[in-house]
Structure formats: C-alpha cells, structure tokens
Amino acid sequence: PARSKPSSKPLVLTESSWDGLRAHLAGSPVAGKHDLRDLTEVLSGLGCRIGELLALDWPRIDDVVGTIAIEGTVIRVPGEGLFVQSHTKSDAGMRTIRPPRWVFALLRKRHADSHGPWVFPSTRGTLRDPDNTRKALREAVAGTEWEGLHPHAFRHLVATRLDAAGLTAREIADYLGHERVSMTQDVYMSR
C-alpha cells in the first residue's frame, strides 16, 4: 500500500496568537540566545521568506525613502557552504517593498549595534543558515501552543494584515513576491 504523510494543518498566526507568541519569545532564553525576537518581529512586518530575510544586508534598506529591496536568498551549496543567491524563488520575488514604519525603527536600532553587512547574522557575524534558524524557532516554541510554528506563518499573518488594510490581492501578491494572485488568495489570505 502507498504510504501517505499524516496531514497536519500548518499553524496559523492571528493578531492575538502573535501577541502571545511575542510575549513567550520575550521571556524565552532560547529566543534570546538565537536572536529570534527581532527576527520574528521583522518577519511579522515584511512577510518575506526566511532565506530572503537572512540574505538582507544594510545597503538594501533605505529608511529615508521607506523601502527595502528583497533581491536574494541564502542557500547552502553542498561542500562549499552558505551563499546569497542573487535572485529569489521567482522573478516576482525580486521586489522593493514599503513595510510599516515600526520595522524601520527596529532596523535602525539593530544597525546601530551591528558590526557587519547582514541584518540578521550568525553569532560569528557571517551568513545565517535558514535551516538552523528554523530549528532554533522550533526549539523556542517546543511544548507550547505554538509548537510546529514555521516561519511561513508570518507570510500568512502579513497577507491577512494587508487584506484587512484594504490592499488588493494583486498588491498583496506583489508585497509577498507571488507571481500569481491566485496563490496569494488561495493559500495566504485568511478570511
């Protein structure tokens, strides 16, 4: 007989569950050790993929104009290590977005404390591994109501926020980097 994976519904973040998760991470030693507090805050404003966030460097952030250029993603090349791929998952993923102003306030604070080119570096100041970051997030929420949280949940949260703010499905798709509006509507927007 064919084997099938057990179907598990992905965890969906709402505003109230995000508030609870934020409070949990604020008190979590694991979240502090792995720099997950600011990372999840920024994910909740940008809604980008985790590899795109970890590839973000300071020159791509223009807090005067209020834009962030998402133009790459972190990948692992077997036997060579981590690299920033010069493109995102799709052509539509190459985008410049206007996130909320509070994202820039948090990024300005990080920039003042930074010692390298990456917005969210590893503890050694190098590129940060997306797989290790997902693992650290799973560890930080293990045994809580957020167990099973995946960074993609923040993309859903942002899509729902943008929908509630009155943006069109096309505008939300452009913000998230989707080529097809149907992907945004069918998968990412909560009703």
C-alpha positions in Angstrom: 0.0 0.0 0.0 1.1 3.5 -0.7 2.3 5.4 2.3 1.0 8.9 2.9 2.2 11.6 5.1 0.0 12.4 8.1 -1.8 15.6 7.2 -1.1 18.2 9.7 -2.6 21.6 9.3 0.0 24.4 9.5 -0.1 26.7 12.5 -1.8 30.0 11.6 -0.9 33.2 13.3 -3.6 35.7 14.2 -3.0 39.0 15.8 -3.9 37.6 19.2 -1.7 34.5 18.9 1.1 36.7 17.6 0.8 38.8 20.7 1.1 35.7 22.8 4.0 34.3 20.8 5.8 37.7 21.1 5.4 37.6 24.9 6.6 34.0 25.0 9.7 34.8 22.9 10.4 37.9 25.1 10.9 35.5 28.1 12.5 32.6 26.3 16.2 32.1 26.9 16.4 30.1 23.6 14.9 33.1 21.7 17.4 35.4 23.2 20.3 33.1 22.5 19.4 32.7 18.9 18.3 36.3 18.2 14.7 35.3 17.4 12.9 38.2 19.0 13.9 40.9 16.4 13.9 38.3 13.6 10.3 37.3 14.2 9.2 41.0 14.7 10.7 41.9 11.3 9.1 38.8 9.7 5.8 39.9 11.0 6.2 43.2 9.1 7.9 42.1 5.9 6.3 38.7 5.4 9.3 37.6 3.3 10.7 34.1 3.2 13.3 33.2 5.9 16.1 32.9 3.3 15.2 36.3 1.9 15.4 37.9 5.3 18.7 36.3 6.2 20.2 37.5 2.8 19.2 41.1 3.7 22.1 43.4 4.0 22.2 47.0 5.2 22.6 48.7 1.7 19.2 47.2 0.6 17.4 49.2 3.4 16.5 52.8 2.6 14.9 54.2 5.7 14.8 57.7 4.2 12.6 56.6 1.3 11.0 53.8 3.4 11.8 50.9 1.2 13.5 47.5 1.5 14.8 45.7 -1.6 14.3 41.9 -1.4 16.9 40.7 -4.0 18.3 37.4 -2.9 18.1 34.4 -0.7 20.5 32.4 1.4 21.2 28.9 0.0 23.6 26.1 1.0 25.9 24.7 -1.6 27.0 21.2 -0.6 30.7 21.1 0.1 31.0 24.9 -0.1 28.8 26.4 2.5 26.3 29.3 2.6 25.9 31.9 -0.2 23.5 34.6 -1.1 21.9 33.6 -4.3 21.5 36.7 -6.5 17.8 36.1 -7.1 14.8 35.0 -5.1 12.5 32.0 -5.6 10.8 33.6 -8.6 11.1 36.7 -10.8 8.2 38.2 -8.8 10.2 37.6 -5.6 12.6 40.3 -6.7 10.8 43.3 -5.2 11.1 46.5 -3.4 8.5 46.9 -0.6 7.3 49.6 1.7 7.0 48.0 5.1 5.4 49.6 8.2 7.5 52.4 9.8 7.9 50.4 13.0 10.0 47.9 11.0 12.5 50.7 10.2 12.6 51.8 13.9 13.7 48.3 14.9 16.2 48.0 12.0 17.7 51.4 12.8 18.4 50.1 16.4 19.9 46.9 15.0 22.0 48.8 12.5 23.5 51.0 15.3 24.6 47.8 17.1 25.7 45.9 14.0 29.3 45.0 13.1 28.8 43.5 9.7 26.9 43.6 6.5 24.0 41.3 7.4 20.9 42.4 9.2 20.5 39.0 10.9 23.9 37.4 11.0 25.0 34.2 12.7 26.7 34.6 16.1 30.0 34.8 14.3 28.8 37.7 12.1 28.6 35.5 9.0 25.6 34.5 6.9 23.0 32.7 9.0 21.7 29.3 7.9 17.9 29.2 7.3 17.7 25.6 8.4 19.4 26.3 11.7 17.2 29.4 12.2 14.0 27.2 11.7 15.4 24.7 14.1 16.0 27.3 16.7 12.5 28.6 16.3 11.1 25.1 16.7 13.2 24.7 19.9 12.0 28.1 21.3 8.3 27.1 20.9 8.6 23.4 21.8 5.9 22.3 24.3 3.9 25.5 23.8 0.7 26.3 21.9 2.9 27.4 19.0 4.7 24.1 18.6 5.1 23.4 14.9 5.5 27.1 14.1 7.2 27.6 10.7 8.5 31.0 9.5 6.0 30.8 6.6 3.2 31.5 9.2 4.4 35.1 9.2 3.7 35.4 5.5 0.1 34.4 6.2 -0.1 36.9 9.0 1.2 39.8 6.8 -1.2 38.8 4.0 -4.1 38.9 6.4 -3.0 42.3 7.8 -2.6 43.8 4.3 -6.0 42.4 3.3 -7.6 44.0 6.4 -5.9 47.3 5.5 -7.7 47.3 2.2 -5.0 46.3 -0.3 -6.0 44.4 -3.4 -5.0 40.8 -3.9 -2.5 42.0 -6.6 -0.9 44.5 -4.2 -0.6 41.8 -1.5 0.9 39.3 -4.1 3.4 41.9 -5.1 4.4 42.6 -1.5 4.8 38.9 -0.8 6.6 38.2 -4.1 4.0 35.9 -5.7 3.6 35.8 -9.5 0.1 34.5 -9.3 -2.6 36.3 -7.4 -4.4 33.0 -7.0 -1.6 31.7 -4.8 -2.0 34.7 -2.5 -5.7 34.4 -2.3 -6.0 30.6 -2.0 -3.1 29.9 0.3 -2.1 33.1 2.2 -5.1 35.2 2.8 -7.3 34.2 5.8 -11.0 35.0 5.6 
